């Protein structure tokens, strides 16, 4: 059986606002999104595994 893993991201915007992704990513896409967020000044960026249909909340 093949199990698909889905990942979300949490981060803090440059202005200090906690954020969380509203969509799920496969790992290569999550890594790309993390890189783009970091380039935009976001910090504390984490990739977290989520269950299909689960919504993650921003930290804090």
FENHU-V349265 format. One record per residue. N is the residue number from 1. SS is DSSP state (helix for helix, strand for strand, loop for the rest). OMEGA is omega in whole degrees, -180 to 180 (* if undefined). Layout:
BEGIN
n=N ss=SS omega=OMEGA
n=N ss=SS omega=OMEGA
END
This chain:
BEGIN
n=1 ss=loop omega=178
n=2 ss=loop omega=179
n=3 ss=loop omega=178
n=4 ss=loop omega=177
n=5 ss=loop omega=-179
n=6 ss=strand omega=-176
n=7 ss=strand omega=173
n=8 ss=strand omega=179
n=9 ss=strand omega=169
n=10 ss=strand omega=-180
n=11 ss=strand omega=175
n=12 ss=strand omega=177
n=13 ss=loop omega=179
n=14 ss=loop omega=180
n=15 ss=loop omega=176
n=16 ss=loop omega=-179
n=17 ss=loop omega=177
n=18 ss=strand omega=-178
n=19 ss=strand omega=173
n=20 ss=strand omega=180
n=21 ss=loop omega=178
n=22 ss=loop omega=-180
n=23 ss=loop omega=176
n=24 ss=loop omega=-179
n=25 ss=strand omega=165
n=26 ss=loop omega=-172
n=27 ss=helix omega=-180
n=28 ss=helix omega=179
n=29 ss=helix omega=178
n=30 ss=helix omega=179
n=31 ss=helix omega=178
n=32 ss=helix omega=179
n=33 ss=helix omega=178
n=34 ss=helix omega=179
n=35 ss=helix omega=-180
n=36 ss=helix omega=177
n=37 ss=helix omega=179
n=38 ss=helix omega=178
n=39 ss=helix omega=180
n=40 ss=loop omega=177
n=41 ss=loop omega=178
n=42 ss=loop omega=-179
n=43 ss=strand omega=177
n=44 ss=strand omega=-176
n=45 ss=strand omega=179
n=46 ss=strand omega=172
n=47 ss=strand omega=-179
n=48 ss=strand omega=177
n=49 ss=strand omega=178
n=50 ss=strand omega=175
n=51 ss=loop omega=178
n=52 ss=loop omega=180
n=53 ss=loop omega=-180
n=54 ss=loop omega=176
n=55 ss=loop omega=179
n=56 ss=loop omega=-179
n=57 ss=loop omega=175
n=58 ss=loop omega=176
n=59 ss=loop omega=173
n=60 ss=loop omega=*
END
